[in-house]
Amino acid sequence: MLLKDEPSENEACVISIVGMGGIGKTTLAQLAYNDEKVKDWFDMKAWVCVTDDFDVMKITKTILESIASSTYHGVNDLNLLQVALKEKVSGKKFLFVLDDLWNERCVEWDSLCSSLRAGARGSKLIITTRNISVVSVTRAYSIHPLKELSRNDCLSVFSQQALGMTNLDSYPQLKVIGEEIVKKCKGLPLAAKSLGGMLRMKLNQDTWIDILENKIWDLPEEKSGILPALKLSYHHLPSHLKRCFAYCSMFPKSYEFQKGELILLWMAEGLLQHVKGKRQMEDIGSEYFSELLSRSFFQLSSDNSSQFVMHDLINDLAQSVGGEICFHLDDKLENDLQHPISEKVRHLSFSRKYHEVFKRFETFDKIRNLRTLLALPITDNLKSCMSAKVLHDLLMERRCLRVLSLTGYRISELPSSFGNLKHLRYLNLSDTSIKQLPNLVSNLYNLQVLLLRNCKSLAMLPEGMGNLINLRHLDITAIDANLKNKTNIEELMMAWRSDFDGLPNERDEMDVLEFLQPHKNLKKLTVEFYGGAKFPSWIGDASFSTLVQLNLKTCRNITSLPSLGRLSSLKDLWIGGMRKVKTIGIEFCGEVSHSAMPFQSLKSLSFEDMEEWEDWSFPNVVEDVEGLFPCLLELTIRNCPKLIGKLPSLLPSLLELRISNCPALKVPLPRLVSVCGLNVEECSEAVLRGGFDAAAITMLKIRKISRLTCLRIGFMQSSAALESLVIKDCSELTSLWEEPELPFNLNCLKIGYCANLEKLPNRFQSLTSLGELK
């Protein structure tokens, strides 16, 4: 296993993954980093994309911000950062990944590692690199060189992308052609994925032959360093996707971007082809994005499931096709007189500096027809300084601008030159110090997107905002709602729109909910249609000791539930519509010990419409889970079609149990020592098996139970108190129970739509007190 190696010294084990570009180094590191067992083994994890620039300070900051809640962007003292990192990792077992490492200088490597030596034994540092010389610099304990895929494995990757199957045997007319195409991929999975995605569900033989015989294969790779397979994938993109992809060449390598943000940029630049009908431009952009994602031009970020990146080789391809039209101003090029910025540039981005100086933007003077001016990153906690003169000169004579993003700058007002931007469609002033927008904004009739997130100093909007007839997105999110200090709010409902389709993006929604933390006096909370990838830390915090009722509804991007067991007064908990939650693990309970058991006050618990939920696990510290939910009176599990198990084994106070539409559930019901009412619908007969204690049940309702031929004798013998029995829609039921005569106090029997039921027990034939029979 990749992570099992252990050095003899008491320091982090350096594990090196080496191979050429596109071979799968990052993918292998991701598999290890995201493995479920890994999460339990390490105290902290961080992922850093390094690329060409090995900046010790930047890497140290990135690691710190991944493992701590604080931001360190304003700290530029390496010693202070290293002291902070040393304190964070001291005695802790960590897993850090440095992806795409090129550094060959021992001094810089040792500087980075100096703080990490304080970590606990068993810590791991994974590096991925194309350069074998890097391995000796890092003194890697374990080296994993990746070779090209075998012909069969490469064919499997290609086939899966192209036709959704692991081989081409079902399409003999395409098999020979596909095998020849795969030979040209030279065992690189990125090339196979890219070409396979290009041919997705295209069964025309001529199309495959055209790919195989294309002249691009004959072009020398050495000149550009771009794989012919990737060039070919781009060559076969529809023209509208080519333009959208080329626009992304403004993003530097390893830059993480968000789907919704990129779609708004495409829309502002007129890159989305409007078609007749009711479809929104945002929906069209989402289609474009999905197409590029399926063809492997984009891929999910390793460290943030709400963000995307381009593989380095894909980024090289974008730079190549973007040519002189799209440009990213980085430190190397801005100071390189041999590579001046072309007058042809139309779309330009630059990485924000902590303090911007005029000299950096001197070369902008001759670029008169700029359409995009984008400060990166688009969303970040970094606050940068820009003087009024620099800002004025940036906007001066930029009359063609359609996109302007100055997010994150400490600018308090816009210069008069802003009035020239008549064609502006996208304006992002989020996280700035802007106090008020000039009235000129109301004359920007073409403006589609106005983003003012986290503008704490903004007092009001211009009076003429109604003139912005093309405005589609206005974001003025409420940090200053200051709910934390509103002591009299006892009941709070936070609801997002249900039809936003990822806009605004997940990161934004997470920030919004984080800033809307209420006061600790809150008693009832509902969160509905929240689109963030995870809940903020305050949901589930033990300091909310008065919270009695919590409803978490249809939060579509949540993959794991918060730690709610520490809410000492919580009595009513409803969770539903979490379509990405697959497991509910021990984190749901929070910290558990014999002296501090979770959910001590909970009386009603409901899980509904959990489409992907498969497993429910509990802390090992509680033997037979007897200490969980000691006061629970009602438990409802409804519409959880993939739930297999398990359930709490003992619920000592439970009175009502309802399980509905859980066909995969195979585990028997828990010990029902005090349950009076049991309702089981659309489940397997397996849940009614076993000799569990159901002595208190007085009402039993079962409906649509598959494979139920009769009620098992063990179940019925433990249900001597049963008074009301309702059985409906059980098509395989032939008799009520195995034993013909059992002692019952039954006075209500309702049986409906059980076509194969042969007869009732003799004792029920003449009872007039029984209910309906169908």
ZAMARGU-4260 file (C-alpha; in steps of 0.2 Angstrom, whole numbers, plus 5000, padded with zeros to 4 digits):
<rodrens>
0) 5000/5000/5000 | 5006/5018/4996 | 5004/5024/5014 | 5011/5010/5024 | 5029/5014/5022
5) 5038/5020/5038 | 5055/5028/5040 | 5066/5023/5054 | 5068/5041/5060 | 5055/5051/5069
10) 5050/5062/5055 | 5037/5063/5041 | 5039/5049/5028 | 5041/5056/5011 | 5033/5046/4997
15) 5037/5050/4979 | 5026/5047/4964 | 5036/5049/4948 | 5031/5049/4930 | 5028/5059/4914
20) 5014/5071/4912 | 4997/5063/4910 | 5002/5046/4917 | 4991/5048/4932 | 5002/5054/4947
25) 4989/5066/4953 | 4975/5053/4952 | 4985/5040/4962 | 4988/5053/4975 | 4970/5058/4976
30) 4965/5040/4978 | 4976/5038/4993 | 4971/5056/5000 | 4952/5053/4999 | 4952/5035/5005
35) 4940/5032/5019 | 4953/5023/5030 | 4965/5037/5028 | 4952/5050/5035 | 4952/5040/5052
40) 4971/5037/5052 | 4977/5055/5051 | 4973/5070/5062 | 4975/5083/5048 | 4976/5083/5029
45) 4981/5096/5016 | 4983/5097/4997 | 4995/5109/4989 | 4997/5112/4970 | 5015/5118/4968
50) 5019/5118/4949 | 5034/5128/4943 | 5036/5140/4957 | 5042/5133/4973 | 5037/5147/4985
55) 5041/5141/5003 | 5030/5155/5010 | 5015/5152/4999 | 5016/5133/5002 | 5017/5135/5021
60) 5002/5147/5020 | 4992/5135/5010 | 4995/5121/5022 | 4991/5132/5037 | 4975/5138/5030
65) 4970/5120/5026 | 4972/5114/5044 | 4967/5130/5053 | 4952/5141/5053 | 4963/5157/5052
70) 4969/5166/5037 | 4988/5170/5035 | 4987/5180/5018 | 4993/5196/5027 | 5008/5188/5035
75) 5024/5189/5025 | 5036/5184/5038 | 5042/5166/5034 | 5048/5163/5052 | 5031/5168/5060
80) 5023/5156/5047 | 5034/5142/5051 | 5032/5144/5070 | 5013/5144/5067 | 5014/5128/5057
85) 5025/5119/5069 | 5013/5123/5083 | 4999/5116/5072 | 5007/5100/5068 | 5016/5097/5084
90) 5012/5079/5090 | 4999/5077/5077 | 4999/5064/5063 | 4997/5073/5046 | 4995/5069/5028
95) 5001/5083/5016 | 5002/5081/4997 | 5013/5092/4986 | 5007/5090/4969 | 5018/5093/4954
100) 5034/5097/4962 | 5049/5103/4952 | 5061/5111/4965 | 5078/5104/4964 | 5086/5115/4978
105) 5089/5107/4994 | 5090/5123/5004 | 5072/5127/5000 | 5066/5110/5003 | 5074/5109/5020
110) 5066/5126/5024 | 5049/5119/5021 | 5052/5103/5030 | 5059/5112/5046 | 5042/5115/5053
115) 5035/5098/5049 | 5047/5088/5059 | 5037/5092/5074 | 5023/5080/5068 | 5020/5063/5076
120) 5028/5047/5070 | 5017/5040/5056 | 5015/5057/5047 | 5016/5056/5028 | 5021/5068/5014
125) 5017/5063/4997 | 5025/5072/4982 | 5021/5070/4964 | 5034/5075/4951 | 5039/5073/4933
130) 5057/5075/4937 | 5067/5061/4945 | 5080/5073/4952 | 5067/5080/4964 | 5066/5063/4972
135) 5084/5064/4978 | 5082/5082/4985 | 5067/5076/4995 | 5076/5061/5002 | 5060/5051/4998
140) 5059/5035/5008 | 5047/5027/4996 | 5047/5029/4977 | 5033/5024/4966 | 5038/5026/4948
145) 5022/5026/4936 | 5024/5017/4920 | 5013/5019/4905 | 4997/5009/4905 | 4997/4992/4897
150) 4988/4991/4880 | 4973/4982/4888 | 4972/4994/4902 | 4973/5009/4891 | 4960/5002/4880
155) 4949/4999/4895 | 4950/5018/4900 | 4947/5023/4882 | 4932/5012/4880 | 4924/5017/4896
160) 4925/5035/4891 | 4919/5032/4873 | 4905/5019/4876 | 4903/5017/4894 | 4910/4999/4895
165) 4927/4991/4898 | 4930/4984/4880 | 4924/4986/4863 | 4918/4968/4860 | 4900/4973/4857
170) 4905/4984/4843 | 4916/4974/4831 | 4916/4987/4817 | 4924/4999/4829 | 4935/4988/4839
175) 4950/4987/4827 | 4950/5006/4824 | 4949/5009/4843 | 4963/4998/4846 | 4974/5007/4833
180) 4969/5024/4841 | 4974/5018/4858 | 4991/5013/4852 | 4994/5031/4848 | 4989/5036/4866
185) 5006/5028/4871 | 4999/5022/4887 | 4994/5039/4894 | 4977/5038/4903 | 4974/5057/4901
190) 4976/5055/4882 | 4965/5039/4882 | 4951/5048/4893 | 4952/5064/4881 | 4950/5054/4865
195) 4937/5043/4873 | 4927/5058/4879 | 4928/5065/4861 | 4920/5050/4854 | 4907/5048/4868
200) 4892/5038/4861 | 4898/5041/4843 | 4895/5025/4834 | 4899/5031/4816 | 4914/5021/4809
205) 4919/5035/4798 | 4921/5047/4813 | 4933/5035/4821 | 4943/5033/4806 | 4944/5051/4804
210) 4952/5052/4822 | 4964/5038/4818 | 4970/5045/4801 | 4971/5064/4806 | 4987/5073/4802
215) 4989/5080/4819 | 4996/5063/4824 | 5011/5067/4813 | 5015/5084/4820 | 5031/5084/4831
220) 5027/5084/4849 | 5044/5090/4855 | 5041/5108/4849 | 5026/5112/4859 | 5026/5099/4872
225) 5008/5096/4869 | 5002/5078/4866 | 4995/5075/4849 | 4980/5066/4857 | 4975/5082/4866
230) 4977/5093/4851 | 4966/5081/4842 | 4953/5082/4856 | 4953/5101/4854 | 4952/5100/4835
235) 4936/5090/4836 | 4927/5102/4848 | 4912/5111/4841 | 4917/5129/4838 | 4907/5136/4853
240) 4916/5125/4865 | 4933/5129/4857 | 4930/5148/4861 | 4925/5144/4879 | 4940/5133/4882
245) 4952/5145/4874 | 4945/5159/4886 | 4951/5148/4901 | 4969/5150/4895 | 4969/5166/4907
250) 4969/5154/4922 | 4987/5150/4928 | 4992/5132/4931 | 4983/5123/4946 | 4971/5138/4947
255) 4955/5132/4955 | 4939/5139/4948 | 4920/5137/4951 | 4908/5131/4938 | 4895/5145/4942
260) 4908/5159/4941 | 4915/5153/4924 | 4898/5152/4917 | 4894/5170/4921 | 4911/5175/4913
265) 4907/5166/4897 | 4890/5174/4897 | 4897/5191/4899 | 4909/5188/4885 | 4895/5183/4873
270) 4902/5165/4872 | 4885/5156/4875 | 4875/5154/4859 | 4857/5159/4863 | 4844/5147/4856
275) 4825/5150/4853 | 4814/5145/4867 | 4813/5147/4886 | 4830/5140/4891 | 4841/5152/4901
280) 4858/5157/4896 | 4865/5149/4913 | 4857/5133/4908 | 4866/5133/4891 | 4882/5138/4900
285) 4880/5123/4912 | 4878/5112/4896 | 4894/5119/4889 | 4903/5116/4905 | 4897/5098/4907
290) 4903/5094/4889 | 4921/5100/4893 | 4921/5091/4909 | 4915/5075/4901 | 4930/5077/4888
295) 4942/5079/4902 | 4946/5097/4898 | 4941/5101/4916 | 4943/5089/4931 | 4937/5091/4950
300) 4949/5099/4962 | 4959/5086/4973 | 4955/5096/4989 | 4938/5105/4986 | 4924/5096/4978
305) 4915/5112/4973 | 4930/5118/4962 | 4938/5112/4946 | 4955/5113/4938 | 4964/5110/4922
310) 4977/5097/4921 | 4994/5105/4917 | 4995/5098/4900 | 4977/5104/4896 | 4982/5121/4903
315) 4997/5120/4890 | 4985/5116/4877 | 4974/5131/4882 | 4989/5143/4882 | 4993/5137/4864
320) 4975/5139/4857 | 4973/5156/4867 | 4987/5163/4857 | 4989/5182/4859 | 4971/5185/4862
325) 4971/5178/4880 | 4984/5181/4892 | 4989/5179/4911 | 5001/5192/4918 | 5013/5182/4929
330) 5029/5188/4937 | 5040/5180/4924 | 5032/5187/4908 | 5029/5205/4916 | 5047/5207/4919
335) 5053/5198/4903 | 5057/5211/4889 | 5058/5197/4877 | 5040/5193/4879 | 5031/5209/4879
340) 5012/5209/4880 | 5004/5210/4862 | 4992/5224/4857 | 4981/5210/4851 | 4977/5204/4869
345) 4958/5205/4872 | 4956/5195/4888 | 4969/5198/4902 | 4970/5191/4920 | 4983/5194/4933
350) 4986/5187/4951 | 4983/5200/4965 | 4998/5206/4975 | 4997/5211/4993 | 5002/5229/4987
355) 5000/5234/4969 | 5012/5246/4961 | 5010/5257/4945 | 5026/5249/4937 | 5017/5232/4936
360) 5004/5239/4924 | 5015/5250/4914 | 5014/5238/4899 | 4995/5240/4899 | 4996/5257/4890
365) 4995/5250/4872 | 4981/5238/4875 | 4966/5249/4870 | 4953/5235/4865 | 4954/5225/4881
370) 4937/5216/4884 | 4942/5206/4900 | 4952/5212/4915 | 4951/5199/4929 | 4960/5200/4946
375) 4963/5182/4952 | 4959/5173/4962 | 4940/5178/4959 | 4936/5172/4977 | 4948/5172/4991
380) 4951/5180/5008 | 4967/5189/5002 | 4965/5208/5004 | 4976/5218/4992 | 4980/5237/4991
385) 4978/5247/4975 | 4981/5266/4974 | 4968/5277/4966 | 4981/5281/4952 | 4984/5263/4948
390) 4965/5260/4947 | 4962/5276/4937 | 4976/5271/4924 | 4969/5253/4923 | 4952/5259/4918
395) 4957/5274/4908 | 4954/5271/4889 | 4947/5253/4892 | 4930/5258/4883 | 4928/5240/4876
400) 4928/5231/4893 | 4914/5219/4896 | 4922/5210/4911 | 4930/5219/4926 | 4934/5210/4942
405) 4943/5220/4956 | 4938/5208/4970 | 4948/5208/4986 | 4956/5225/4984 | 4955/5239/4997
410) 4947/5251/4986 | 4934/5263/4993 | 4928/5272/4978 | 4928/5270/4959 | 4937/5283/4948
415) 4929/5295/4936 | 4936/5284/4922 | 4923/5271/4927 | 4910/5281/4917 | 4918/5276/4901
420) 4914/5257/4903 | 4897/5258/4893 | 4899/5240/4887 | 4902/5232/4904 | 4892/5216/4907
425) 4901/5209/4922 | 4907/5219/4937 | 4914/5210/4953 | 4918/5222/4967 | 4916/5208/4981
430) 4927/5209/4996 | 4932/5227/4993 | 4930/5242/5004 | 4918/5251/4992 | 4907/5263/5002
435) 4895/5268/4988 | 4893/5265/4970 | 4893/5280/4959 | 4877/5285/4950 | 4886/5281/4934
440) 4883/5263/4937 | 4864/5265/4933 | 4869/5270/4916 | 4878/5253/4912 | 4863/5247/4903
445) 4872/5231/4897 | 4877/5225/4914 | 4871/5207/4917 | 4881/5203/4933 | 4884/5214/4948
450) 4893/5205/4963 | 4895/5215/4979 | 4898/5200/4991 | 4905/5205/5008 | 4906/5223/5005
455) 4905/5228/5023 | 4907/5247/5020 | 4893/5248/5006 | 4879/5259/5013 | 4867/5260/4999
460) 4865/5256/4980 | 4862/5270/4967 | 4844/5276/4965 | 4844/5272/4946 | 4847/5253/4948
465) 4830/5251/4940 | 4838/5257/4924 | 4849/5241/4923 | 4837/5232/4912 | 4849/5217/4908
470) 4854/5214/4926 | 4852/5195/4929 | 4863/5192/4945 | 4865/5204/4959 | 4874/5198/4975
475) 4874/5209/4990 | 4876/5195/5003 | 4872/5200/5022 | 4889/5199/5033 | 4882/5213/5043
480) 4866/5204/5047 | 4875/5202/5063 | 4864/5188/5069 | 4876/5183/5082 | 4872/5198/5092
485) 4853/5198/5090 | 4849/5189/5107 | 4830/5189/5105 | 4829/5178/5090 | 4823/5161/5095
490) 4817/5154/5079 | 4826/5156/5062 | 4823/5149/5045 | 4836/5150/5031 | 4830/5146/5014
495) 4838/5147/4997 | 4830/5146/4980 | 4827/5128/4975 | 4830/5131/4956 | 4847/5139/4956
500) 4857/5125/4948 | 4873/5129/4956 | 4872/5148/4954 | 4878/5156/4965 | 4892/5144/4968
505) 4895/5132/4983 | 4909/5142/4990 | 4898/5157/4991 | 4884/5148/5000 | 4896/5141/5012
510) 4902/5159/5016 | 4885/5166/5018 | 4879/5152/5030 | 4895/5154/5040 | 4892/5173/5042
515) 4874/5171/5047 | 4878/5162/5063 | 4864/5166/5075 | 4865/5170/5094 | 4867/5155/5106
520) 4849/5158/5112 | 4842/5151/5097 | 4828/5137/5100 | 4822/5132/5083 | 4832/5132/5066
525) 4828/5127/5048 | 4840/5127/5034 | 4832/5123/5017 | 4839/5121/4999 | 4857/5126/5005
530) 4869/5123/4991 | 4886/5122/5000 | 4897/5107/5001 | 4897/5106/5019 | 4888/5114/5034
535) 4898/5128/5044 | 4905/5123/5061 | 4892/5132/5071 | 4879/5120/5066 | 4881/5107/5079
540) 4892/5117/5091 | 4889/5112/5109 | 4887/5130/5114 | 4870/5131/5106 | 4863/5123/5122
545) 4846/5130/5120 | 4842/5123/5103 | 4827/5112/5104 | 4822/5109/5085 | 4833/5107/5070
550) 4827/5104/5052 | 4840/5101/5038 | 4830/5100/5022 | 4836/5097/5004 | 4854/5103/5005
555) 4858/5096/4988 | 4878/5096/4989 | 4880/5090/5007 | 4890/5074/5008 | 4891/5072/5027
560) 4881/5077/5041 | 4887/5089/5055 | 4891/5083/5073 | 4874/5085/5081 | 4875/5074/5096
565) 4883/5087/5106 | 4867/5098/5106 | 4862/5095/5124 | 4844/5101/5123 | 4839/5095/5105
570) 4822/5086/5106 | 4816/5086/5087 | 4828/5083/5073 | 4822/5081/5054 | 4835/5077/5041
575) 4829/5075/5022 | 4833/5077/5004 | 4852/5075/5006 | 4854/5066/4990 | 4873/5065/4991
580) 4875/5058/5008 | 4880/5040/5007 | 4885/5036/5025 | 4880/5043/5042 | 4896/5039/5052
585) 4902/5042/5070 | 4905/5060/5067 | 4886/5063/5067 | 4887/5059/5086 | 4901/5071/5089
590) 4914/5067/5103 | 4908/5051/5113 | 4913/5044/5130 | 4905/5034/5143 | 4903/5050/5153
595) 4896/5061/5138 | 4884/5051/5128 | 4876/5060/5112 | 4858/5065/5109 | 4853/5065/5128
600) 4837/5075/5125 | 4832/5069/5108 | 4814/5063/5107 | 4809/5063/5088 | 4821/5059/5074
605) 4817/5058/5056 | 4827/5054/5040 | 4817/5056/5024 | 4821/5056/5005 | 4839/5051/5007
610) 4842/5044/4990 | 4860/5038/4991 | 4861/5034/5010 | 4868/5016/5012 | 4875/5014/5029
615) 4873/5021/5047 | 4887/5017/5059 | 4889/5021/5078 | 4904/5024/5090 | 4912/5009/5096
620) 4913/5016/5114 | 4895/5012/5116 | 4892/4993/5118 | 4877/4988/5108 | 4873/5006/5105
625) 4863/5006/5121 | 4868/5023/5126 | 4862/5032/5110 | 4846/5041/5110 | 4840/5036/5128
630) 4825/5048/5127 | 4820/5045/5109 | 4801/5042/5107 | 4798/5043/5088 | 4810/5037/5074
635) 4805/5039/5056 | 4815/5032/5041 | 4806/5036/5025 | 4811/5035/5006 | 4829/5029/5009
640) 4830/5016/4995 | 4848/5011/4996 | 4849/5010/5015 | 4856/4993/5020 | 4859/4995/5038
645) 4862/4995/5052 | 4849/5002/5065 | 4852/5006/5083 | 4851/4990/5092 | 4842/4997/5108
650) 4830/5011/5109 | 4824/5010/5127 | 4811/5024/5126 | 4805/5022/5109 | 4786/5022/5107
655) 4783/5024/5088 | 4794/5017/5074 | 4790/5021/5056 | 4800/5013/5041 | 4794/5016/5024
660) 4801/5013/5006 | 4818/5006/5012 | 4818/4990/5000 | 4837/4987/5003 | 4836/4986/5022
665) 4840/4968/5027 | 4844/4970/5046 | 4830/4965/5058 | 4822/4979/5068 | 4830/4984/5084
670) 4824/4978/5101 | 4807/4986/5103 | 4805/4985/5122 | 4793/5000/5124 | 4786/5003/5106
675) 4767/5004/5105 | 4765/5008/5087 | 4775/5000/5072 | 4773/5005/5054 | 4783/4996/5041
680) 4780/4999/5022 | 4788/4995/5006 | 4802/4985/5014 | 4809/4968/5013 | 4802/4954/5024
685) 4819/4952/5032 | 4816/4967/5044 | 4802/4957/5052 | 4813/4942/5056 | 4821/4938/5072
690) 4816/4935/5090 | 4817/4953/5096 | 4807/4960/5110 | 4791/4968/5104 | 4780/4965/5120
695) 4773/4982/5121 | 4766/4984/5103 | 4748/4987/5102 | 4747/4993/5084 | 4755/4985/5069
700) 4753/4991/5051 | 4763/4983/5037 | 4761/4987/5018 | 4770/4981/5002 | 4782/4970/5011
705) 4791/4959/4998 | 4792/4940/5000 | 4781/4941/5015 | 4771/4924/5016 | 4766/4925/5034
710) 4771/4934/5050 | 4785/4924/5059 | 4780/4915/5075 | 4795/4923/5084 | 4788/4940/5080
715) 4770/4936/5084 | 4774/4927/5100 | 4783/4943/5107 | 4768/4953/5102 | 4755/4947/5114
720) 4749/4965/5118 | 4744/4968/5100 | 4726/4976/5098 | 4726/4983/5080 | 4733/4974/5065
725) 4733/4982/5047 | 4740/4972/5032 | 4739/4980/5015 | 4746/4977/4997 | 4756/4961/5002
730) 4753/4951/4986 | 4763/4936/4992 | 4754/4934/5009 | 4746/4916/5010 | 4742/4916/5029
735) 4743/4928/5044 | 4755/4918/5054 | 4764/4902/5056 | 4755/4896/5072 | 4737/4894/5069
740) 4731/4899/5086 | 4740/4912/5096 | 4734/4921/5112 | 4729/4939/5106 | 4719/4954/5112
745) 4716/4958/5094 | 4701/4969/5092 | 4704/4977/5075 | 4710/4968/5060 | 4711/4976/5042
750) 4717/4967/5027 | 4717/4974/5010 | 4723/4969/4993 | 4732/4953/4998 | 4726/4942/4984
755) 4734/4926/4989 | 4728/4926/5007 | 4719/4909/5008 | 4710/4910/5024 | 4709/4918/5041
760) 4713/4908/5057 | 4697/4900/5064 | 4695/4911/5079 | 4693/4926/5068 | 4679/4919/5056
765) 4664/4925/5067 | 4671/4941/5075 | 4660/4955/5071 | 4671/4968/5080 | 4685/4966/5067
770) 4688/4980/5054 | 4687/4979/5035 | 4692/4964/5025 | 4696/4966/5006
</rodrens>
